[in-house]
Amino acid sequence: VWNLSRSKTGRVLRAIRNSEIAAATSGVNLTAWKLAAFGVSAGLAGLAGGLLAVGIGSVSAGAFSIQQSLTVVAIAIVVGVRSVGAAAVGGIFLIFGPELLTSTPLSTLWFPLIVGAVLILQVILTPQGVVPDWQERFRRRFPPAPRFPDTPAPLHDLPAAEAPTLVKA
């Protein structure tokens, strides 16, 4: 997913997400790319379902309740859906959140209620999600080094072999 998001496909899909009109103006075939995104997401969902089946041994409709599905969606919204790192944080929270409740006087049955309360706070305070907010704060606090110097080197400091010359034709 990380490599996909950094490839041409990821850049095109981000352009479509940001502005369909601008992407279409740039020559992007919206229908083809939306179908490709649907296919990639279906493939990833199938892979996740297959890995889940291997992890729990078998899959049946009774194994998944609507409350469990809503909890997963709420956690995805809380951590953020536009970041690959958010998926890891969400998975860790989904697994270890109920485990942490076992060491408190609360029951694990309170976990969906706690996630719902955190979801309400998160939507008010950080609409993009918790992980993208953390990433943005980290980038502001520790900005990356500039890729190019702010000012070019003066021409009089260059050796004669590297100084530009005018050629008349």
N, C-alpha and C positions, 0 to 999 in steps of 0.2 A: 504494500500500500504506500509505503514511503517512496519507493522508486517510482511508482505510478504517479504520485502527486508531483514529483519533480520532473516528469517527462513531458513531452509535447502534449500528450493526452491530458495530463493534469492541468497544464497551462490553459488548454482550450476549454476544459470543463470549468475552471475558475473564471475564465473570461465570460462564459455563458452564464454562470451563477451571478457574476457582478452586474452584467448588463447584456441582455439578449440582443438588444438593438445594436449596441456597439460591436458585439461579436459578429452579427449578421452583416454589418457594414464592412467589417474586415474581411469578409468572404468565407466565414465559417458556415458550413451546412448544418443548421440547427437540428433538423430532424435526424440526420445521420448520427450526429454526436450525442443527442439525447437517447437514441436507441442504443448506441454503444455504451453509454453510462448505465442504462437499464440492464444491459447484458452483463457488464462488469459487476454491478451490484448484485445481480442474481447469482453470478458465479461465486462471489465472496460469501453470500448468504448460504449457498449450497455447501461450500467448503466448511463454513462454521457449523452448519448442521451436521455434516459428516463427522467433524472432529468432536462435536458434542455427543453424538451417538457412540463413538468409540470411548469417550470419557466416562459416560454413565452406563454403558453396556447395552442399553436398548432404548428405543424411543417409542412413546405412545402418546396419543392425544391427552390422556388422563394425567400425564406427568407434568403438564404445564397448565397452570391456572391463569385466569385473567389478571388476578392480583399480582402474580409473579411477573407477568409480561409488563404490566404497568410500572412495576418497580424497576425493571430493567430500562424501560423508556425514560422514566424519571431520572435515573442515575445518568443515563446518556445525556440528557438535557442539562443536568447539574454540572457535569464535568466538561461539557462542550462537545459538539459534534464535528467541528472543523479541524480538529487537531489529531494527529496520529498518537501523540503522547496521551491525549485524553482517553483514548480507548484503553490504554494500559492502566491508567489511574482508575477508570471506571470498573474494569475487570477486577482489580485489586480490591476496590471498595465493595463490590458486589460479593466477593468471596469472604473477605475478612471483616466486613461491617457486622454481619450477624455474629461472627466469632467473638468480636470485641464486646458485644452485648452480653455474652455468656459470663463474662467476668464482672458484670455489674448486677445490681439488683433487678434490672429490667429483663424481660423475656425477649427472645428473638422475634416474637410475634409483634413487638413494637417497631421492628425495623422498617416496614413500609410506611408507618406513620411518621417516623423520624425522617425518612427520605422525602416524604411529602412536605414536611415543614421546611426542610433544607431547600427543596425545590422552590417553594414560595419565596424564601429569603433570597435565593440565588437569582431568580427572575427579576426581583426588585433591585438588587445590588449590582449584579454582573450579568447582564442579559446574554452575553456571548458564551458564558460558561466560566467555570472556576479556573480550569487549566489554561485556556487562552488568556485570561486575565493575569495569571501568574507569569505566563511567558512574556506578555507585554511589559509587565512591571520589571521583569528581569532584563529585558532588552533596553528599557529606559535607564535602569541603574548601571548596567554594564554594556554600553553600546559597542558594536563590533568595530574593529579597526577599519579605517577607510581603505578601500581597494585601490584608489588612485590618489596621488598627492593633490592637495588643495590648489596649489599654484604650480604651473610648469616651471622648469628650470630656465633661467634667463639665457638668451642665445649667446651673450658674450662670455658665459662660463663654459660653453661647450668647446671641446677641442676642434681644431680646424677641420679635421676629417669628418666630424659629425655635424658641423654647422650647415644649415641649408644654403644652397647656392641658387642663384637665378640663372636659368639657361634660356638664351634667346634662340628661337628656331627660325 
